[in-house]
Amino acid sequence: MEDGLIRVNSPHSVSQTLDNLSATIEAAGAKVFARVNHAAGAKSVGMEIPDNEVLIFGNPALGTPVIIDAPSAGLDLPMRVSAFQSPDGTVMIYHNPTSLAAAHGLSPDHTSIAKMSGALAKLTAKAAE
């Protein structure tokens, strides 16, 4: 996509979609570091937004070589997938890893970037089944 974001529609609720994604990530041997519930944060200050959560996760075997080659990439790693309720249902979005590569001066065919791209596509597709 031109904006560097990949969008994946899910037939599940936001919470179920990220539960599915979390289980899929862990089954693949990667690590879930955090989950942020923006809707709960909004509610805590008396505001309301549709369901909106972010899952932060990674695989140090893939991320570390990227950070070795471009230390500033640590700003964008570990990876994040946002799931939110839109008028048409649940949508997951994430930054295409090639946009991360471009932002930090790496080649889009960097071995780890290519593996991240493939992994994110597979993981999000599985979570949306």
N, C-alpha and C positions, 0 to 999 in steps of 0.2 A: 504494500500500500504506500501511497505517496507520503502520508504523514508518519510513516514508520510504525504504525499500530496495526496489529493483527486482531481481527474481531472473530469470535467464535460464538455462535448462538447455542444456548443450552435449553433443553426442555424442562430442566429442573429449577427449583427455587435457587436463589443466590446461595443460601446456606448449604443446600444439598450439593450444588455444583462444586463449591469449594471443599466440602467434605469428600466428594468423589476425587477431586484433584489432589487433595492432601494424601488420600490413600494410594492413589496411583503414583504419586511422587515417591512416597516411602517404599512402595513395592518395587520401584525402579532403582532403589538404592540411594536416592538423593535425600536431602534433609530439609524438613520444614522448619524455618527459624521463627516465624511469627505470623499471626493473623490479626489484621486490623479491621474492626467493625466501625466504619464511618457513620452508619445510621445510629448505632448506639452512642457514639461520641456526640452526634448532633442532638440526640434525645437528652443527653446529660446536661446540655446547656439550653434546654427548652426549645429546641428547633427540631424540624422533621424533614427528612429526605427519604426517598425510596431506599430499599435495601441496597447496601453498597459495602462490599468487603474486599480486602486485599490480602493475598497470600504471598508471603516472602519465603523463598526457598532457593536451594542451590545444590550443586554438586562440586565440592572443592576440587575434585580431579579435573573438572572443566574450567571452573572459574579462576583457579590459581594461575594457570599459564597465561590467561588473559591479563591478569593483574601484573604478572612478571613482565609481560611485554608492554603494558600500558598501565602504570600504577594509578592513573586517574580513573580507570575503569572501576575501581573500588567504589566510586560514587554511585554507579549504576548496578553493581552486583551486591548481594545476590539478586536473582531475577525476581520479578513481581508480576503477578496476574491479578487484575482487578475484575471483580464480577459485580454487576449492578442490575437492578431492575429497571428496564426501559418500558415504554408504553407497549412494545411488542413482545416482551418477555425478558428472560435473563440473557445478558451478554457478558462474555469474558473478553477482556482486551489485554494485550501485552505488547511491549516494544519488540519489534523485530530485532533480533540480535545483530543483524547487519547494520542497523542504525546505531547501535551501541559501538560497533567497530568503527564506523565512520566518525562518530563523535570523539573517539579517543585515538584516532590516527592509526587504526589497525586495518589490515586488508580484510575485505568481506569474506575471503576464502581462508582466513585464519582457521586452523584445524578445530580449535575449541568453539569458535563462533559457529562454524558449520554444524558441529555436533549439538550445540545449544539450540540452533534453529530447528533441527530435526526433532530433538527431544521435546521442545515446547509444542510443536505441532502435534506430535503423538500424544503427549500428556493431556493437552486441552481437548483433543478429539475424544480421547477415552473418557474424560470427565463429563463430556456432553452426551455420552451414549445413553 
